[in-house]
Amino acid sequence: MSENFTFKEIHVCKQSGARVGEFITPHGVIKTPVFMPVGTQATVKTLAPYELEELGAEIILSNTYHLYMRPGEELVKHNGGLHKFMDWHRPILTDSGGFQVFSLAKLNKITDDGVEFNSHIDGSKHYFTPEKSIDIQNALGSDIVMAFDECSAPGCDKRYAERALDRTHRWLERCHVHHKDERQMLFPIIQGNMFEDLRVRSARECKNFARCGIAVGGLSVGEPKSVMYKMLDVLQPEYPKNMPRYLMGVGSPDCLAEGVLRGIDMFDCVLPTRTARNGLAYTTEGKLTVRNAIYKDDLTPLDHNCGCYTCTHFSRSYIRHLINTGEVLGARLISYHNLYYLIKLMDRIRDAIMNDRFGDFITEMRTRKEYTDNVKPTDGL
């Protein structure tokens, strides 16, 4: 804990053990469990900051790698930091850039000192170290910064996963030493691929560096959801109680509910806005691909149970027209709806926890299409 960041457990559900909390940051209070919209390049695609506030977003995420590439962290700093740059006055979390370096850029060389890579934009050569990642995030001025880590590829053998984990822990120590700004909270990241003993070892190591927050990385990267849930089950007894726990890159309705059941407080994902641009909406009745011909004459809203601006003003027929003619308003309206839906889902989850009925809530949700639409047959659930 610090004077700028505190976390308070408000209520633990007697039925399920899931919890509601309050995470206080320099730019506001975050009610947990919480879903964080992703604003990769200092914007949540197609939506203005006032719209994010309007639909209830309490914190957003931006990406260190992309902002380093364009426009550069020094220009963001010149503009007064991310909050002023994008006119967002609530909390911001920045990831370390590690995931993009290992998954998006063309890797040249990984050493214990850092990573050499070529930009995905123009092929130019760059070098990231733990210290470099912290310096960029310090310049961006986010409330929460992430430790630079190696996210080992799913399916790698245990020997490599262990080497990557050891490197991640050494990098975490360097991030901890280098990070000095008390207005930002550094979250360590638990790694270990899909090996239970490595995950437990990583959690215990990360706890030594966790002051008011800890993250779980390297999940939701292509493994069956049953495997992800198994890793979270293994980790749950290891989490510190007095700080938020953040599961990185997870945002489908079923995974949000199952993550909360397993002790997670914070989530983020690009899917709500990425799928919206392709005409896919989340609804309480399951996923809806509005570009399909069946909706050409449909005068009903995307979701009959939704009170968002999109659903109270526009029909499926109109939104289908926008998507199929490439009008950006279509992507905007579905993005607004999808984020509203997920944020309201978290409201429903918090309400169920506060009323000691989250066990019943998730049991009932597992029978609904808003859950089953997101589970693949190979997931084994």
C-alpha positions in Angstrom: 0.0 0.0 0.0 1.0 3.7 -0.3 -0.6 7.0 0.4 -1.7 7.3 -3.2 -3.1 3.8 -3.6 -5.3 1.7 -1.2 -7.5 -1.3 -1.6 -10.3 -2.2 0.6 -12.3 -5.5 0.6 -15.9 -4.4 0.9 -17.8 -7.7 1.0 -17.1 -11.4 0.5 -20.0 -13.5 -0.8 -20.9 -16.1 1.8 -22.2 -18.4 -1.0 -19.2 -18.3 -3.3 -16.2 -16.5 -1.7 -16.1 -13.9 -4.5 -15.5 -10.4 -3.3 -16.4 -6.7 -4.0 -13.6 -4.2 -3.4 -12.7 -0.5 -3.7 -9.4 0.4 -5.3 -8.4 4.1 -4.6 -6.0 5.7 -7.1 -4.8 9.3 -7.7 -7.4 9.7 -10.5 -10.4 8.1 -8.7 -12.0 5.2 -7.0 -12.5 1.9 -8.9 -15.2 -0.5 -7.8 -14.1 -4.1 -8.3 -14.7 -6.5 -9.9 -14.2 -4.2 -12.9 -13.9 -4.5 -16.7 -11.4 -2.1 -18.3 -12.0 -1.0 -21.9 -8.8 -1.0 -24.0 -7.6 2.3 -25.5 -4.5 0.9 -27.2 -3.3 4.1 -28.9 -4.7 6.6 -26.3 -8.2 6.0 -27.6 -10.9 3.4 -27.3 -11.5 2.9 -31.0 -14.5 5.0 -32.3 -15.5 6.3 -28.9 -15.0 9.7 -27.3 -13.9 9.9 -23.6 -17.2 11.5 -22.6 -19.0 8.4 -24.0 -16.8 6.1 -22.0 -17.8 8.1 -18.9 -21.4 8.0 -19.9 -21.5 4.2 -20.2 -19.8 3.8 -16.9 -16.1 3.0 -17.6 -14.0 3.6 -14.4 -10.6 2.9 -15.8 -9.1 2.2 -19.3 -5.9 0.6 -20.5 -3.4 1.9 -23.0 -0.5 0.2 -24.7 3.2 1.1 -24.0 4.6 -0.5 -27.2 2.2 1.2 -29.5 2.5 4.6 -27.8 6.3 4.3 -27.9 6.1 3.6 -31.6 3.6 6.4 -32.3 3.6 9.2 -31.3 6.4 8.5 -28.8 6.3 8.8 -25.1 8.1 12.2 -25.0 5.4 13.8 -27.1 2.8 12.4 -24.7 4.7 13.8 -21.8 5.0 17.1 -23.6 1.2 17.1 -23.8 0.9 16.6 -20.0 0.8 12.9 -19.9 -1.9 10.5 -21.1 -4.7 11.9 -19.0 -4.4 15.4 -20.6 -3.3 14.1 -24.0 -6.6 12.1 -24.4 -8.8 14.2 -22.0 -9.6 11.2 -19.8 -9.7 12.1 -16.1 -10.2 8.7 -14.6 -7.5 6.1 -13.9 -5.4 4.6 -16.7 -3.4 1.4 -16.7 -0.5 0.8 -19.1 0.8 -2.6 -20.0 4.6 -3.0 -20.2 4.8 -3.6 -24.0 6.2 -7.0 -23.4 3.3 -8.9 -24.9 3.4 -6.9 -28.1 7.2 -7.2 -28.3 7.0 -11.0 -28.1 3.8 -11.4 -30.3 3.6 -8.5 -32.7 7.1 -7.3 -33.5 9.7 -9.3 -35.3 12.0 -10.6 -32.6 15.7 -10.5 -33.2 17.3 -11.5 -29.9 16.2 -12.2 -26.3 18.9 -11.9 -23.6 18.8 -11.6 -19.9 19.4 -7.9 -20.4 16.5 -7.2 -22.7 14.9 -7.8 -26.1 16.0 -6.6 -29.6 13.2 -6.4 -32.1 12.0 -4.7 -35.3 9.0 -2.5 -35.4 5.8 -4.0 -37.0 5.2 -0.6 -38.6 8.4 0.2 -40.5 10.9 -2.5 -39.6 13.2 -0.2 -37.6 15.3 -1.8 -34.9 14.5 -1.2 -31.2 15.7 -2.5 -27.8 13.5 -2.9 -24.7 14.9 -3.5 -21.2 12.9 -3.5 -18.0 14.2 -0.1 -17.3 13.2 1.2 -20.7 9.7 -0.1 -20.2 9.4 1.7 -16.9 10.8 4.9 -18.3 8.2 4.9 -21.1 5.4 4.3 -18.7 6.7 6.9 -16.3 6.6 9.4 -19.2 3.1 8.3 -20.2 1.9 9.1 -16.6 -0.5 6.2 -16.1 -1.8 5.4 -12.7 -0.9 1.7 -12.9 2.3 0.4 -14.6 3.2 -3.2 -15.4 6.4 -5.0 -15.0 8.3 -6.0 -18.2 7.9 -9.7 -18.6 8.4 -12.6 -21.0 5.1 -14.2 -22.0 6.3 -17.6 -23.1 4.3 -19.1 -26.1 1.5 -21.6 -25.4 2.7 -25.1 -26.0 6.4 -24.5 -25.2 8.2 -27.2 -23.2 8.6 -26.8 -19.5 12.4 -26.2 -19.8 11.8 -23.1 -21.8 8.9 -21.9 -19.7 11.1 -22.1 -16.6 13.9 -20.2 -18.3 11.4 -17.5 -19.4 9.9 -17.4 -15.9 13.3 -17.0 -14.2 14.1 -14.1 -16.7 10.7 -12.5 -15.9 11.5 -12.6 -12.2 14.9 -11.0 -12.7 13.3 -8.4 -14.9 10.7 -7.7 -12.2 13.4 -7.0 -9.6 15.0 -4.5 -12.0 11.6 -2.9 -12.7 11.1 -2.6 -8.9 14.5 -1.0 -8.3 14.1 1.4 -11.3 10.5 2.6 -10.6 10.5 5.6 -8.4 7.3 7.5 -9.1 5.0 7.2 -6.1 2.0 8.5 -8.2 2.2 5.2 -10.1 1.6 1.7 -8.8 3.8 -1.1 -10.2 2.0 -4.5 -10.7 4.2 -7.6 -11.0 2.9 -10.2 -13.4 2.6 -13.9 -12.6 3.8 -16.1 -15.5 4.6 -19.8 -15.7 2.8 -20.9 -18.9 0.4 -23.9 -18.3 2.5 -25.5 -15.6 1.0 -25.5 -12.1 4.2 -25.6 -10.1 5.7 -22.7 -12.1 2.5 -20.7 -11.6 2.6 -21.2 -7.9 6.4 -20.4 -7.7 5.8 -17.2 -9.8 2.9 -16.1 -7.5 5.1 -16.5 -4.4 7.9 -14.6 -6.0 5.7 -11.8 -7.3 4.1 -11.3 -3.9 7.5 -10.0 -2.6 7.2 -7.1 -5.0 3.5 -6.4 -4.9 2.6 -3.3 -3.0 -1.0 -2.7 -4.1 -1.8 -4.9 -7.1 -0.7 -8.2 -8.8 -1.4 -9.4 -12.3 -1.8 -12.8 -14.0 -0.4 -12.9 -17.5 0.1 -15.5 -20.2 -3.5 -16.9 -20.1 -6.2 -16.5 -22.7 -3.5 -16.9 -25.3 -5.1 -19.9 -27.2 -5.4 -22.6 -24.5 -8.8 -24.2 -23.8 -10.7 -22.2 -21.2 -10.7 -25.3 -18.9 -6.9 -25.0 -18.7 -7.1 -21.3 -17.9 -9.6 -21.9 -15.2 -7.4 -24.7 -13.8 -4.4 -22.3 -13.6 -6.6 -19.7 -11.8 -7.8 -22.4 -9.4 -4.2 -23.2 -8.6 -3.3 -19.6 -8.1 -6.3 -18.5 -6.0 -4.9 -19.5 -2.6 -1.6 -17.7 -3.4 -3.0 -14.2 -4.0 -2.4 -11.4 -1.4 -5.8 -10.6 0.2 -5.3 -6.8 0.6 -4.7 -5.8 -3.1 -6.4 -6.1 -6.4 -5.7 -9.0 -8.8 -5.7 -8.4 -12.5 -6.3 -11.1 -15.2 -4.8 -9.7 -18.4 -6.5 -9.9 -21.8 -9.8 -11.5 -20.7 -13.2 -10.1 -21.6 -15.8 -12.5 -22.8 -18.9 -12.7 -20.5 -18.3 -16.3 -19.4 -14.6 -15.7 -18.6 -15.5 -12.5 -16.5 -17.9 -14.5 -14.3 -15.6 -17.5 -13.9 -12.6 -15.2 -13.2 -14.5 -13.4 -10.4 -15.4 -16.8 -8.9 -11.7 -17.5 -8.8 -10.7 -14.3 -7.0 -10.0 -11.9 -9.9 -10.8 -8.2 -9.5 -9.7 -6.6 -12.8 -10.1 -7.6 -16.4 -9.3 -6.0 -19.9 -9.8 -7.1 -23.5 -9.9 -5.6 -27.0 -12.7 -8.0 -28.1 -15.8 -5.9 -27.3 -14.6 -3.2 -29.7 -12.8 -5.4 -32.2 -15.8 -7.7 -32.8 -18.1 -4.6 -32.9 -16.2 -3.4 -36.0 -17.2 -6.7 -37.6 -20.8 -6.4 -36.7 -20.9 -8.7 -33.6 -22.7 -7.7 -30.5 -22.8 -9.2 -27.0 -26.3 -9.6 -25.6 -28.1 -11.3 -22.7 -29.4 -13.8 -25.3 -25.9 -14.6 -26.7 -23.8 -13.2 -29.5 -25.5 -11.5 -32.4 -23.9 -11.0 -35.8 -26.0 -8.1 -37.0 -24.6 -8.1 -40.6 -26.5 -11.3 -41.3 -29.4 -11.1 -43.7 -31.9 -12.4 -41.1 -31.8 -8.9 -39.5 -32.5 -6.9 -42.6 -36.1 -6.1 -41.6 -35.6 -6.6 -37.8 -37.0 -3.5 -36.0 -36.0 -4.7 -32.5 -32.9 -3.5 -30.6 -29.6 -5.4 -30.4 -30.6 -6.6 -26.9 -34.2 -6.5 -25.6 -32.8 -6.3 -22.0 -30.4 -3.4 -22.6 -30.9 0.3 -21.8 -27.9 1.8 -23.6 -28.1 4.6 -26.1 -27.7 2.2 -29.0 -30.5 -0.1 -27.9 -32.9 2.7 -27.0 -32.6 4.5 -30.3 -31.7 2.2 -33.1 -33.0 -1.1 -34.7 -31.0 -4.1 -35.8 -32.1 -3.3 -39.3 -30.5 0.2 -39.2 -27.3 -1.0 -37.6 -27.0 -3.8 -40.1 -27.3 -1.2 -42.9 -24.5 0.8 -41.3 -22.2 -2.2 -40.9 -22.8 -3.5 -44.4 -22.2 -0.1 -46.0 -19.0 0.5 -44.0 -20.4 3.5 -42.1 -18.3 4.1 -39.0 -21.4 4.9 -37.0 -22.2 1.2 -37.1 -18.9 0.3 -35.4 -19.5 3.1 -32.9 -22.9 2.0 -31.9 -22.0 -1.6 -31.4 -18.8 -0.7 -29.6 -20.8 1.5 -27.2 -23.3 -1.3 -26.7 -20.7 -4.0 -26.1 -18.8 -2.0 -23.5 -22.1 -1.0 -21.8 -23.1 -4.6 -21.7 -19.9 -5.8 -20.1 -19.8 -2.9 -17.6 -23.4 -3.7 -16.6 -22.5 -7.4 -16.4 -19.9 -6.4 -13.8 -22.6 -4.3 -12.0 -24.8 -7.4 -11.9 -21.9 -9.5 -10.6 -21.1 -7.0 -7.8 -24.8 -6.8 -6.8 -25.0 -10.6 -6.6 -21.8 -10.7 -4.4 -23.1 -8.0 -2.1 -26.4 -10.0 -1.7 -24.5 -13.3 -1.0 -26.0 -14.9 -4.1 -23.1 -15.0 -6.6 -23.1 -18.8 -6.5 -26.7 -18.9 -7.7 -25.9 -16.1 -10.2 -23.1 -18.0 -11.9 -25.0 -21.3 -11.8 -27.9 -19.7 -13.6 -25.7 -17.8 -16.0 -24.0 -21.0 -17.1 -27.4 -22.1 -18.5 -27.9 -18.9 -20.5 -26.7 -18.2 -24.1 -24.8 -15.1 -22.9 -22.4 -17.7 -21.3 -22.7 -20.8 -23.5 -22.3 -18.8 -26.7 -18.7 -18.1 -25.6 -17.6 -21.7 -24.8 -16.1 -23.8 -27.6 -16.8 -27.6 -27.6 -13.0 -28.2 -27.1 -13.1 -26.3 -23.8 -14.5 -29.4 -22.0 -16.8 -27.5 -19.7 
